[in-house]
Amino acid sequence: MNNNSESRICQNCKGKFIVESEDFKFYEKIKVPSPTFCPECRFMRRMTWRNERCLYYRECAKCNTRIISIYSKEKPFPVYCNTCWWGDKWDVIDYGISYDSSKSFFSQLEELFNKVPRLALPSFKNNNCEYTSWLDESKNCYMAFGSSRCEDVLFSETLQDCKYSIDLTNCDSVDFSYNSVYCRNSNNIQYCVNSDSCVDCYFSFDLKGCQNCFLSYNLRHKNYMIFNKQYSPEEWKKQIERILGNRKLLKESLEQFKKVFKTQAIHRFADIQKSYNSTGNNLMECKNALTCFDSKMIEDCQYVTYGGSVKDCADLYGVMRNSELCYEGFSITGSSYCISVLGSWGQNINIQYSQYTGSCQNIFGCNAIRKKSFCILNKQYSEPEYKKITELIIKEMKEKGTYGGFFPIEMSPYGYNETVANVFFPMTKENALKAGYKWQDNTGGVFGKATILGNQLPNSIKETDESILKEIIECSKCGKNYKIVKQEFDSYRKLNVPIPDKCIDCRFKERLEFCLPRKLWHRKCMKPDCTNEFETSYAPDRPEIVYCERCYQQEVY
């Protein structure tokens, strides 16, 4: 900690955290007080407002058609289908309320949020992607979440430019692939982790420019490898063909891969490429990006996850396309000077405490506003009136110590178990309620209706015909019931993958085992006699072998 940094106690978890001198400069620039929550609690608070994976049937409050929505029918506000919400047959200004200085701002904002119709699915410019959320510019996707520019992708999340694939997490430009995590620019890979520019690779970790590799790790530009040993093309093909498509042998291979991943492979302390003065993980072409994750071309940022081409931003999740001076929010594109914003699309400037705004300027405490200026609580004002009222609101919020922070967790429309927060920070119902979060008892899912058990499924897709589409399968892990849809069945055939014996949620949790938390620990290099230290997302109690940059380069290249 340098002389200009300050140690604080988090008002939420009561743990210590540091506000660095560079952080203070950013807060001064956007004119907000420095935070009272630690970075982890700030991240958790934001994520309690984001539901990606829980989908429900309900009716559109306008056209009465049956729709899919991220909001269960018990929610206290109206929900419109995407066609009605984006249509011109309603005016969001009609829901405006006048600010009352005798009431708290957040109580009035919650009243507005519960009046204005919500968008059923935050998905945009898609074709045939009904069962998805936070998806854009995609085609023929099913149960795909938080992704962009994908085609024929199923049961996946946080992807960009992927095609004809199933069960992927955090992948970019991966095609015709299955069950892989943190992979890029690859084709026909299965059960791969943190690999780039690979073809026909299976159960492998940290491969670059490889083809025809199986149960291998830390390889560069290799072909026909099994357990990091060279084989002839004929020998390799003979070994692999008996395993691919065979459920029993695939499960055995997965267990072998997990052992290799944890006890034999060398793990680089962080995947940071072509970057300067940056900490975090999975960063590319970044500058002065501190404690940032899964981002590309971000500059002068702190605590940003899933950022791309942004500058001078902090505490954001999903911020893209030349956004700058944004703080505490998520799903922001092409915007500047946004504070506590949930969903901001188009060229937005000076948006505060609002959700789902599009191409607006000077908006405070609004919901679903598009192409408007000088609005407060969805009511239109003149510029002088707007400035006068926002000054009053900000004064009240500063006196209560809430200005600058994200929306309160009590206002979130979701149960904790519906949200991304529960993915990063799993919590029991008892602990969530004790901490002040809500809980959704019915998050979907059917039990006790199965016609076939997961462990009774055929051993290969070649042994399976379309009669499986009529079956109700019981997950072999959690017991939840699920069905196979035609698009899914056809994809398994193309990829030569057996029908999965686990439900979508259990498969997702298994992939998360290969994902690192968005958090840093101070550690030493594990190579004997090396004294280098670093910040890493590998917690000290994890089993992986973690090396500093120098030792990793010496070992792998």
ROPARO-183136 format. One line per field, with one value per residue (C-alpha): residue number from 1; residue in three letters; x, y, z. Coordinates in steps of 0.05 Angstrom, whole numbers. Each point is the difference from the previous one (the first is absolute). Layout:
N
seq NUM;...
type ALA;...
east X;...
north Y;...
up Z;...
This chain:
557
seq 1;2;3;4;5;6;7;8;9;10;11;12;13;14;15;16;17;18;19;20;21;22;23;24;25;26;27;28;29;30;31;32;33;34;35;36;37;38;39;40;41;42;43;44;45;46;47;48;49;50;51;52;53;54;55;56;57;58;59;60;61;62;63;64;65;66;67;68;69;70;71;72;73;74;75;76;77;78;79;80;81;82;83;84;85;86;87;88;89;90;91;92;93;94;95;96;97;98;99;100;101;102;103;104;105;106;107;108;109;110;111;112;113;114;115;116;117;118;119;120;121;122;123;124;125;126;127;128;129;130;131;132;133;134;135;136;137;138;139;140;141;142;143;144;145;146;147;148;149;150;151;152;153;154;155;156;157;158;159;160;161;162;163;164;165;166;167;168;169;170;171;172;173;174;175;176;177;178;179;180;181;182;183;184;185;186;187;188;189;190;191;192;193;194;195;196;197;198;199;200;201;202;203;204;205;206;207;208;209;210;211;212;213;214;215;216;217;218;219;220;221;222;223;224;225;226;227;228;229;230;231;232;233;234;235;236;237;238;239;240;241;242;243;244;245;246;247;248;249;250;251;252;253;254;255;256;257;258;259;260;261;262;263;264;265;266;267;268;269;270;271;272;273;274;275;276;277;278;279;280;281;282;283;284;285;286;287;288;289;290;291;292;293;294;295;296;297;298;299;300;301;302;303;304;305;306;307;308;309;310;311;312;313;314;315;316;317;318;319;320;321;322;323;324;325;326;327;328;329;330;331;332;333;334;335;336;337;338;339;340;341;342;343;344;345;346;347;348;349;350;351;352;353;354;355;356;357;358;359;360;361;362;363;364;365;366;367;368;369;370;371;372;373;374;375;376;377;378;379;380;381;382;383;384;385;386;387;388;389;390;391;392;393;394;395;396;397;398;399;400;401;402;403;404;405;406;407;408;409;410;411;412;413;414;415;416;417;418;419;420;421;422;423;424;425;426;427;428;429;430;431;432;433;434;435;436;437;438;439;440;441;442;443;444;445;446;447;448;449;450;451;452;453;454;455;456;457;458;459;460;461;462;463;464;465;466;467;468;469;470;471;472;473;474;475;476;477;478;479;480;481;482;483;484;485;486;487;488;489;490;491;492;493;494;495;496;497;498;499;500;501;502;503;504;505;506;507;508;509;510;511;512;513;514;515;516;517;518;519;520;521;522;523;524;525;526;527;528;529;530;531;532;533;534;535;536;537;538;539;540;541;542;543;544;545;546;547;548;549;550;551;552;553;554;555;556;557
type MET;ASN;ASN;ASN;SER;GLU;SER;ARG;ILE;CYS;GLN;ASN;CYS;LYS;GLY;LYS;PHE;ILE;VAL;GLU;SER;GLU;ASP;PHE;LYS;PHE;TYR;GLU;LYS;ILE;LYS;VAL;PRO;SER;PRO;THR;PHE;CYS;PRO;GLU;CYS;ARG;PHE;MET;ARG;ARG;MET;THR;TRP;ARG;ASN;GLU;ARG;CYS;LEU;TYR;TYR;ARG;GLU;CYS;ALA;LYS;CYS;ASN;THR;ARG;ILE;ILE;SER;ILE;TYR;SER;LYS;GLU;LYS;PRO;PHE;PRO;VAL;TYR;CYS;ASN;THR;CYS;TRP;TRP;GLY;ASP;LYS;TRP;ASP;VAL;ILE;ASP;TYR;GLY;ILE;SER;TYR;ASP;SER;SER;LYS;SER;PHE;PHE;SER;GLN;LEU;GLU;GLU;LEU;PHE;ASN;LYS;VAL;PRO;ARG;LEU;ALA;LEU;PRO;SER;PHE;LYS;ASN;ASN;ASN;CYS;GLU;TYR;THR;SER;TRP;LEU;ASP;GLU;SER;LYS;ASN;CYS;TYR;MET;ALA;PHE;GLY;SER;SER;ARG;CYS;GLU;ASP;VAL;LEU;PHE;SER;GLU;THR;LEU;GLN;ASP;CYS;LYS;TYR;SER;ILE;ASP;LEU;THR;ASN;CYS;ASP;SER;VAL;ASP;PHE;SER;TYR;ASN;SER;VAL;TYR;CYS;ARG;ASN;SER;ASN;ASN;ILE;GLN;TYR;CYS;VAL;ASN;SER;ASP;SER;CYS;VAL;ASP;CYS;TYR;PHE;SER;PHE;ASP;LEU;LYS;GLY;CYS;GLN;ASN;CYS;PHE;LEU;SER;TYR;ASN;LEU;ARG;HIS;LYS;ASN;TYR;MET;ILE;PHE;ASN;LYS;GLN;TYR;SER;PRO;GLU;GLU;TRP;LYS;LYS;GLN;ILE;GLU;ARG;ILE;LEU;GLY;ASN;ARG;LYS;LEU;LEU;LYS;GLU;SER;LEU;GLU;GLN;PHE;LYS;LYS;VAL;PHE;LYS;THR;GLN;ALA;ILE;HIS;ARG;PHE;ALA;ASP;ILE;GLN;LYS;SER;TYR;ASN;SER;THR;GLY;ASN;ASN;LEU;MET;GLU;CYS;LYS;ASN;ALA;LEU;THR;CYS;PHE;ASP;SER;LYS;MET;ILE;GLU;ASP;CYS;GLN;TYR;VAL;THR;TYR;GLY;GLY;SER;VAL;LYS;ASP;CYS;ALA;ASP;LEU;TYR;GLY;VAL;MET;ARG;ASN;SER;GLU;LEU;CYS;TYR;GLU;GLY;PHE;SER;ILE;THR;GLY;SER;SER;TYR;CYS;ILE;SER;VAL;LEU;GLY;SER;TRP;GLY;GLN;ASN;ILE;ASN;ILE;GLN;TYR;SER;GLN;TYR;THR;GLY;SER;CYS;GLN;ASN;ILE;PHE;GLY;CYS;ASN;ALA;ILE;ARG;LYS;LYS;SER;PHE;CYS;ILE;LEU;ASN;LYS;GLN;TYR;SER;GLU;PRO;GLU;TYR;LYS;LYS;ILE;THR;GLU;LEU;ILE;ILE;LYS;GLU;MET;LYS;GLU;LYS;GLY;THR;TYR;GLY;GLY;PHE;PHE;PRO;ILE;GLU;MET;SER;PRO;TYR;GLY;TYR;ASN;GLU;THR;VAL;ALA;ASN;VAL;PHE;PHE;PRO;MET;THR;LYS;GLU;ASN;ALA;LEU;LYS;ALA;GLY;TYR;LYS;TRP;GLN;ASP;ASN;THR;GLY;GLY;VAL;PHE;GLY;LYS;ALA;THR;ILE;LEU;GLY;ASN;GLN;LEU;PRO;ASN;SER;ILE;LYS;GLU;THR;ASP;GLU;SER;ILE;LEU;LYS;GLU;ILE;ILE;GLU;CYS;SER;LYS;CYS;GLY;LYS;ASN;TYR;LYS;ILE;VAL;LYS;GLN;GLU;PHE;ASP;SER;TYR;ARG;LYS;LEU;ASN;VAL;PRO;ILE;PRO;ASP;LYS;CYS;ILE;ASP;CYS;ARG;PHE;LYS;GLU;ARG;LEU;GLU;PHE;CYS;LEU;PRO;ARG;LYS;LEU;TRP;HIS;ARG;LYS;CYS;MET;LYS;PRO;ASP;CYS;THR;ASN;GLU;PHE;GLU;THR;SER;TYR;ALA;PRO;ASP;ARG;PRO;GLU;ILE;VAL;TYR;CYS;GLU;ARG;CYS;TYR;GLN;GLN;GLU;VAL;TYR
east 0;30;-6;-61;-40;-50;-21;-75;-50;-54;-69;-28;49;40;65;59;12;45;-20;62;23;-18;-70;-9;20;-55;-53;19;-5;-72;-18;-22;21;49;-34;-21;-6;62;10;-27;-63;-10;5;-49;-50;1;-8;-62;-34;19;-39;29;-21;-68;-56;-74;-66;-49;-47;17;-37;-18;-17;-14;41;40;72;68;28;55;-55;-45;-74;2;40;-38;7;-28;43;-6;23;58;-45;-47;56;37;-64;-30;-68;19;36;48;-9;-71;28;40;-5;19;59;-22;56;-36;11;64;23;7;-71;-26;45;-26;-71;17;36;-62;-46;37;-6;64;32;-14;67;61;19;10;5;-8;-33;-33;31;-62;29;59;17;52;14;9;11;-8;-37;-31;25;-33;14;58;15;42;28;8;1;-11;-35;-29;29;-35;7;57;20;45;20;18;-2;-11;-38;-29;22;-29;19;53;20;42;20;16;-4;-8;-39;-26;21;-25;10;59;21;42;18;11;5;-10;-39;-25;26;-32;16;55;20;39;21;10;1;-10;-34;-23;24;-32;7;58;25;42;11;20;-2;-9;-36;-20;18;-31;9;58;22;48;14;17;-10;-3;-37;-22;15;-29;22;52;32;8;-40;-4;-65;-22;14;-33;-63;-5;4;-49;-55;-17;-10;-37;-75;5;-33;37;69;-14;-15;64;39;-32;22;71;-2;-21;59;49;-29;9;65;43;-13;36;-47;21;-16;-44;-20;20;24;26;-17;35;-6;-61;-24;-56;-10;-18;21;22;30;-16;35;-5;-56;2;-39;-36;-23;-21;13;33;26;-19;41;4;-53;-11;-45;-27;-25;-18;23;19;27;-13;38;-3;-52;-8;-44;-35;-23;-10;22;17;10;38;-35;36;-8;-51;-5;-41;-43;-6;-20;24;19;23;-14;36;-7;-48;-8;-40;-30;-31;-5;21;0;16;34;-19;31;-8;-47;-7;-40;-39;-14;-11;16;13;32;-15;34;-7;-45;-6;-40;-37;-25;-7;14;20;23;-16;37;-9;-45;-6;-42;-26;-26;24;30;33;75;-1;-53;39;64;-37;-35;60;42;-53;0;76;3;-49;38;67;-28;-23;65;-33;22;49;-19;-43;-74;-14;-6;-70;-25;24;-58;33;12;74;-1;-26;59;72;20;-17;46;60;-18;-45;-43;-53;-70;10;64;-28;-62;43;44;-61;-9;-65;-10;-41;-27;-25;54;-29;18;-43;14;-32;-27;58;-11;74;58;64;41;-45;13;34;76;7;-40;4;-41;-52;-59;-51;-45;44;-37;-62;36;6;70;20;66;50;26;-56;-62;-30;-40;16;-15;40;-23;9;53;40;-6;23;60;21;-1;44;49;-2;-18;-43;-66;21;-20;0;-45;23;13;43;41;10;24;50;29;6;51;48;-15;37;-34;1;45;75;45;73;43;70;23;-4;63;55;51;-41;-15;-47;-67;-63;-75;-40;-71;26;-17;56;-39;-10;38;26;75;5;62;21;6;75;-3;-62;34;63;-41;-49;37
north 0;67;65;23;-64;-11;-62;-8;-47;-25;20;-66;-57;40;-22;47;28;51;61;14;70;-14;-19;67;36;-37;15;74;-1;-26;39;-57;-16;-57;-68;-27;-71;-42;-20;-71;25;52;-55;-44;57;14;-74;-7;42;-46;-63;-37;-73;-4;4;-3;-6;57;45;66;54;36;-52;-58;-50;-54;21;-19;49;10;21;-51;14;17;64;64;37;-8;-36;11;-47;27;20;41;30;26;20;70;-15;24;61;-9;73;-16;-37;60;23;66;-1;11;26;-24;-73;-37;-2;-76;-10;42;-36;-67;24;20;-66;-37;41;0;-63;-41;-32;-75;-20;47;-28;42;-7;-76;-50;-62;7;-3;-38;47;62;55;-24;45;-5;-76;-53;-68;-2;-37;10;46;57;63;-9;36;-17;-75;-50;-69;1;-37;-2;50;66;61;-16;43;-21;-74;-49;-70;-16;-25;11;54;52;63;-17;44;-23;-74;-43;-72;-12;-28;10;48;60;61;-20;44;-7;-75;-53;-69;-1;-37;7;51;57;63;-19;43;-15;-75;-52;-70;3;-35;1;49;62;60;-20;51;-14;-75;-54;-71;2;-42;5;49;65;59;-15;47;-17;-75;-55;-70;2;-43;15;46;-57;-3;-50;-15;23;-72;-17;64;-12;-72;21;58;-31;-51;54;56;-9;-54;24;-47;14;75;1;-37;49;59;-26;-10;71;29;-35;25;71;3;-38;-1;61;66;58;70;47;40;0;71;13;62;42;53;11;-45;-50;-51;-56;-13;69;18;66;38;58;20;-51;-18;-59;-10;-64;-28;65;26;69;35;57;34;-45;-34;-59;-10;-68;-14;67;17;64;44;52;32;-48;-37;-52;-24;-66;-1;67;9;45;62;12;44;31;-53;-26;-53;-34;-54;-10;68;15;64;43;52;26;-53;-13;-59;-21;-67;-7;60;-6;50;67;16;58;18;-56;-14;-51;-25;-65;-16;68;10;60;49;59;28;-54;-13;-56;-24;-66;-20;71;6;61;50;54;33;-53;-18;-59;-4;71;53;66;61;2;50;-41;-64;29;27;-65;-46;44;-12;-75;-5;41;-47;-62;28;14;-72;-26;-34;44;-34;-70;-48;-11;-30;-75;6;30;-57;-35;-68;-52;-8;-71;27;46;-1;17;-71;-26;39;-3;-61;7;-42;27;9;40;42;20;15;46;39;-31;-28;-72;-32;-67;-21;11;-49;-73;-62;-61;-69;-2;-36;-57;-18;9;36;-62;-41;41;-35;0;39;46;-53;-46;54;15;57;-37;32;65;-29;-20;39;-11;2;35;-50;51;44;-39;58;-21;26;-15;-1;47;-15;52;-27;-72;19;37;-60;-42;49;4;-74;14;-46;28;33;-36;65;61;67;29;-58;2;75;-11;-52;50;51;-46;22;75;45;50;74;13;5;-30;17;-62;-25;-40;-75;-17;-21;55;55;60;38;23;20;13;-59;-28;-67;-2;-26;-63;-22;-62;26;13;75;34;72;26;-13;-71;-16;25;-40;-63;3;34
up 0;-20;38;-38;9;55;40;14;31;-48;25;-27;18;53;-33;-15;-69;-32;-41;-42;-20;-73;22;35;-64;-38;52;-3;-75;-1;63;46;71;9;14;67;-25;-16;-74;11;35;-55;-52;38;7;-75;-17;44;-54;-58;-16;-60;7;33;-51;13;-38;11;-40;-32;39;-65;-54;48;-40;36;3;29;50;51;48;34;0;75;-12;19;-66;-71;-52;-75;-54;-41;-58;44;42;-61;-34;-4;31;69;27;58;19;20;60;26;72;31;48;72;44;63;-23;-13;-72;0;25;-57;-50;24;-10;-71;-14;22;-45;-66;-43;-2;-61;2;-28;-5;-69;-62;-76;3;-46;29;69;45;59;14;39;-5;-71;-61;-75;1;-38;17;71;58;74;-16;48;3;-71;-66;-74;8;-45;16;71;56;76;3;31;-10;-72;-59;-73;12;-45;1;71;66;73;-8;53;-12;-72;-60;-73;16;-50;-3;72;65;75;0;42;-15;-71;-61;-76;1;-39;21;71;59;74;-11;47;-13;-70;-63;-75;7;-44;18;72;60;76;-3;36;-22;-73;-52;-75;10;-39;17;74;55;76;-11;32;-8;-73;-58;-73;10;-39;18;75;56;71;-30;-38;-76;-40;-74;-34;-6;72;25;-41;24;73;-6;-43;53;53;-36;3;54;64;47;-30;-4;75;15;-44;36;68;-28;-27;67;33;-54;5;76;12;-63;-44;13;10;-18;58;-47;-73;-17;-71;-35;60;42;75;7;51;-1;-49;-73;-23;-71;-24;64;33;73;11;74;29;-66;-32;-68;-36;-63;-18;64;28;68;30;67;19;-70;-23;-73;-27;-72;-29;61;39;69;29;66;33;-63;-29;-75;-28;-73;-61;20;66;50;69;20;71;37;-53;-52;-73;-24;-72;-34;61;42;70;25;74;27;-66;-19;-75;-42;-76;-53;12;72;37;74;22;74;40;-60;-36;-74;-30;-74;-34;57;33;70;31;74;33;-62;-28;-74;-25;-73;-40;56;38;68;31;74;22;-71;2;-50;25;-28;7;59;37;-13;30;61;17;-13;46;55;-12;0;64;34;-24;23;69;4;-28;-60;-58;-48;23;-41;12;69;2;31;-65;-44;-34;7;53;14;-29;-67;-11;-24;72;19;-55;26;74;13;62;35;8;75;-9;-57;40;60;-43;-23;-69;-28;-20;-56;22;-68;-52;-49;-8;4;44;2;-71;-33;-50;-2;47;-22;14;-45;-63;-59;1;-65;-45;-55;44;11;-46;1;48;54;-15;32;64;65;28;74;12;28;49;27;-22;-40;-61;-70;-73;-64;-56;-73;-13;59;-24;-70;29;42;-62;-38;57;16;72;44;27;66;64;40;-4;-27;69;24;-64;9;72;-25;-50;56;33;-54;8;47;47;-17;60;13;53;13;-10;-14;-61;14;-40;49;15;-34;44;-47;28;-36;3;-26;-3;24;74;45;19;-73;-23;-67;-12;-11;-29;-9;-71;-6;25;-41;-63;15;12;-57;-57
